[in-house]
Amino acid sequence: MHRALVLSLLVLIGCTESEAMRVDERTFRIDGPGVPGGSEAPNRRLADRLCPKGYRVIDQQSNRGGRDRAIDDYDTTTSWTIRCL
């Protein structure tokens, strides 16, 4: 039972993480997970890890519905382009 609980928590944590791609030396594109209400907290956490001295959001986009709109119709995904200071 304990192993199943730990495994399910790890799966849930993986679903709430943002993904980042390097655009150039100090610029990153962050794609956030589908979150009800469009919370930007996952993007902020990843941006803080990528740019410990600070960052500036260059571009921000929000899309209603996740990667699979039929399943995640109520979720909002956010995409940021950031530049480290």
N, C-alpha and C positions, 0 to 999 in steps of 0.2 A: 504494500500500500504506500509506504514511504517513497519508494522509487518512482511510482506512478505520479505522485504529487510533485516531486522534484522535476520529472520529465515534462509534465504539463506546464509548470512554471517557466522552464527554459524555453518551451515553444512559444508561450505568450510573450516573453521578453523579446524574443527574436522578431515577433510581429510588430512591435512598437518602436523599432529602431529605424533611424533614417539611414540612407545610403548616400555616399559622397563619391564624386568623380573629380579628378584633377583636370582643370581646363588649361592652366599654365602654372608657372612657378608659385604664385601666391593666390590664385583664383580657383575656387571650387564650386561645383554645382551639387546642391544637396536636395535629394528627393525624399520628402517625408512620407510616413505611412498614412493610410487612411484613418482619420480620427474623427469621431462625431464632433461637430462644432468647429472643426478646422484648427485645432490647437497647434501652436507653433513650438511648443516645448521640446519635442524630439529634435527639431531642426536647431534650436538654440543650444541644446546639450552637445550635439555633434559639432556645431560651429565653435563652441568654446574649447572642445578637445582639439580641433584642427588648428585653431588660431589662439594660442594661450595669451598672446599680447593684445588681442582684440581683433575685431573684424568690422567690415561695413557691408551691409546688404546692398548689392548693386541692382538686382532684379528679383521680383517676387511674383509668383503665380499661384493661384488657388483653383482647384478643379473639384467640382462636386461629383461624387462617385469615385470609387477607387479604380485600380487597374482593371478590375472586372466589374463593370457597372451593374450587371445583373445581380451580383451578390452584395456589393458594397454601395447600394444606392444612397444611403444616408450619410456616408463618410465623405470627408473633404480632405484631399491631399494638397500639400503645399510644396512648392519647389522654390528654392532660393539659389541665387548666384551670389557668392560672397567673395570678398577680397580681404586677405589678411593684412593687418597694419604692420 
